[in-house]
């Protein structure tokens, strides 16, 4: 007795492949059944240069045991109508069974929707990168990145926490320590290669709860005052306005920061916003202004701790909603 074999696998790499008509294309599922004796092909297989003609019955002229591997698609009239399953004992003089996709199309579409809903999206070249800066300290001629921030005015950056360098001694820093930001870039491979036109220094910072880093569950929010103004440029460097109303549940949100697999790139990461009661149940110490988020069904051993950077913004429906704490 032959059993149907159908499985669906989400890609382990979180960065989605770009579909191109010349390089990569998606294949369509059939809307109607394919008639008998249809002219079909099985792409690939051990002999990748061959395209085996697949008819109702095979003959000795078409040794399918050598040509077809488990999971090979059966393609007829541009539609994928079957998937080759595992054959315990293969006989080239007998027909080769394929599981028909037409009969399982409803199940496949349901699972595709489920996978899409639970797939972590890392959007490389995110248009939201135009609002983001990398900030840090310069001490002894060396640059030390401290986190991310958001441009909210041409001379103000919003972040989670920044040391006020007007009083470097209370932070254990030398009097020569200065701050820097990098803006208008999609990635940061090497801080030494950033053009001077994309860098601004700063000294003064204001933190909500005083000069020292707040404890874990206290509100973390800071403003960095730049020594000069940012050169704003439409589409490349822009202000992200502060919200005019409070966040509402059900809004689509992303965190704009450094992704786990693309740690030098500024990417948009799809997140799930958890309801307030669940958030307070899981973290009783959470502060009154906190918004709890998670990533959808993270794959492998990575979790939100791997994907989020302090100071990265939570953007919901294009609106600045929160700042990632550290």
ABEGO torsion letter per residue (X at the ends): XBBBBBBBBBBABABBBBBBAAABBBBBBBABBBBBGBBBBBBEEABAABBBBBBABBBAABBAAAABBBGBBBBBGGBBABBBBBBABBBAABBBBBBBAAAAAAAAAAAAAAAAAABBBBBBGBAAAAABBBBBBBBGGBBBBAEBBBBABAABBBBABBBBAABAAAAGBBAABBBBBBBGBABBABAAABBAAABBBBABBBBAAEABBBBAABBBBBBBBBABBBBBBBGABBBBBBBABBBBBGBBBBBBBBBAABAABBBBBBBBBBBAAAAAAABAABBAABBBBBBBGBBEABBAAAABBBGBBBBBGGBBABBBBX
